[in-house]
Amino acid sequence: MAETSSFDIVSDFEWQELVNAIDQALREIKARYDLKDTKTEIKLDPTEITISTDSEFTLDSVHDVLQTKAVKRQLSLKIFDYGTIESASGNRVRQVIKLQKGIEADLAKKISKLIRTEFKKVQASIQGDVVRVSSKSKDDLQQVMQYLKQEDWPVALQFTNYR
């Protein structure tokens, strides 16, 4: 029984859930009395969301609506990287929100080093923007998952390909 088990640590989100959350947010914005006449636009691109609205006050309200809809769809708020608020034409404001996907090299190194120091029987290797964790014992792998869930990471971590 020398077979090794493994899982991958990734930072990803469900694209369709994000599309649905933005769609629901737009519906609520069009229906809410305080946001109805602001001509708020939310544009979704593969790597970012662009919000254009009347003022910073309405932008804060749009953030609240968007975050509420994202949480209801089990999306982590850590996928949103808020950019600076810019002035747009016609006394409007615009903000670009980058979507965080994948684990950066520095964070992957930190995670793998933490795993190697805390768990001696477990190996961690970096493969692009994924950290693969392997061990002969599935119990050790589950302990690693529990340990990583307790930490507060700057990105949302998921565990995939557990075998």
Secondary structure by P-SEA (a helix, b strand, c coil): cccccbbbbbbbccaaaaaaaaaaaaaaaaacccccccbbbbbbcccbbbbbcccaaaaaaaaaaaaaaaaaaccccccccccbbbbccccbbbbbbbbbccccaaaaaaaaaaaaaacccbbbbbcccbbbbbcccaaaaaaaaaaaaaccccbbbbbcccc
